[in-house]
């Protein structure tokens, strides 16, 4: 199987179709769920889909134990190509590594402006022409809507799309995570991972100006946390 087949057959294609083709430059998307339900897995699957298309990704981790992010990339890639006889496997893996940068930050003592400046320096001065920023482990309780608005402005200026994870335990009547109270208007897409008895549902609760536009035809395998079509 050539790389193009792997891209076209990925469940991520279905996910992107459910949100009007995916995020555009200048847009922000959120994957929300309680801790341990698969947010990082979904972010990595989105990132790998872009990397396989030769697009550049910066993965920013705010977690204390960020080493596991690399393990997620390895495990999900290996599981995705298992039994698929992907041609030139080593070459594809090398391309993924070449097009990906992992960065680690802490929210204590580091301002949002400093983080944006670091990303901008890598893109402008470092020549790493990223199109996608993955933000994992960010605590929205430690920031404010003004900072997120600055992120959105920077995304538009640099031609970037941002995907965040968000820990969420409670939700309002529209299904918006309580942790995003005050931020929802800035977010373009919000997807909630909804645990069911035998799977984890991907529920799109905000798609630009539309709330609860309809369920996506995707779920996560509760064992592998990989996207699967219904």
C-alpha positions, -999 to 999 in steps of 0.1 A, spaced: 0 0 0 14 34 -10 13 64 14 -15 80 -6 -37 50 1 -30 53 38 -40 89 37 -72 84 17 -84 55 38 -77 71 72 -108 77 95 -94 112 99 -108 119 64 -143 112 78 -136 134 109 -124 163 87 -155 160 65 -177 162 96 -162 197 104 -164 211 68 -131 198 57 -111 206 88 -96 237 103 -86 266 81 -56 289 88 -64 312 117 -89 287 133 -88 270 167 -101 235 174 -106 218 208 -107 181 217 -123 179 251 -127 150 275 -120 139 311 -84 129 318 -73 96 303 -101 92 277 -80 97 245 -75 134 238 -37 130 231 -44 101 209 -68 121 188 -44 150 185 -16 127 174 -38 110 148 -47 145 134 -10 154 134 1 122 117 -25 127 90 -10 161 83 26 148 85 17 120 60 6 148 36 41 164 39 27 192 60 47 205 90 35 202 126 47 217 159 35 197 188 36 217 221 33 198 253 24 213 286 23 180 305 49 171 332 56 138 315 59 148 279 81 119 268 51 98 263 41 120 233 68 104 212 56 70 222 21 79 211 34 89 176 53 56 173 25 34 186 -2 50 165 19 50 133 28 14 138 -8 4 145 -20 24 115 3 6 91 1 -29 107 -10 -55 82 -11 -28 54 23 -35 36 32 1 34 59 7 8 91 25 18 81 24 55 114 37 68 114 66 43 79 76 54 89 75 90 119 97 83 96 122 65 73 123 96 102 131 119 116 157 95 83 175 94 76 175 131 90 195 160 82 188 196 83 216 221 78 216 259 65 245 280 52 251 315 24 276 322 40 286 354 63 316 348 58 316 311 35 341 294 13 334 264 33 361 245 66 343 252 51 310 238 38 327 207 72 344 202 89 311 204 66 296 179 70 326 156 108 325 159 109 288 149 86 295 119 101 328 107 137 327 118 142 289 120 127 283 86 103 256 99 72 265 78 46 248 100 10 248 91 -4 231 122 1 236 160 -9 209 184 -13 221 220 -15 192 245 -20 195 283 -29 232 283 -48 243 314 -75 268 304 -80 277 340 -46 294 340 -53 317 311 -80 341 300 -100 348 269 -77 377 260 -47 354 257 -66 330 235 -77 359 213 -41 367 208 -34 331 198 -62 334 172 -47 366 159 -12 351 157 -27 320 139 -42 342 113 -11 363 108 12 332 105 -13 310 85 -16 284 113 -43 262 125 -43 253 163 -57 221 179 -59 221 217 -68 194 242 -90 204 271 -97 185 303 -135 186 308 -156 171 336 -187 192 333 -207 207 304 -233 233 299 -268 227 283 -253 231 248 -226 205 256 -198 231 258 -172 221 284 -175 243 316 -137 247 314 -142 267 282 -167 292 297 -158 325 283 -137 310 255 -163 293 233 -168 323 210 -131 323 202 -131 286 194 -141 275 159 -146 238 165 -152 219 197 -153 181 198 -162 162 229 -151 126 236 -182 109 249 -177 75 266 -202 48 258 -204 12 271 -183 -2 242 -167 28 225 -159 65 228 -180 87 206 -166 118 189 -193 144 193 -190 178 174 -207 203 198 -196 234 179 -187 239 143 -180 276 137 -213 294 142 -234 262 146 -239 245 179 -245 207 180 -245 204 142 -249 166 143 -230 136 154 -199 126 135 -197 90 122 -166 83 142 -157 66 175 -126 56 194 -117 20 201 -115 20 239 -85 -3 239 -63 13 212 -79 48 212 -77 48 174 -104 64 153 -128 40 138 -158 46 114 -192 35 127 
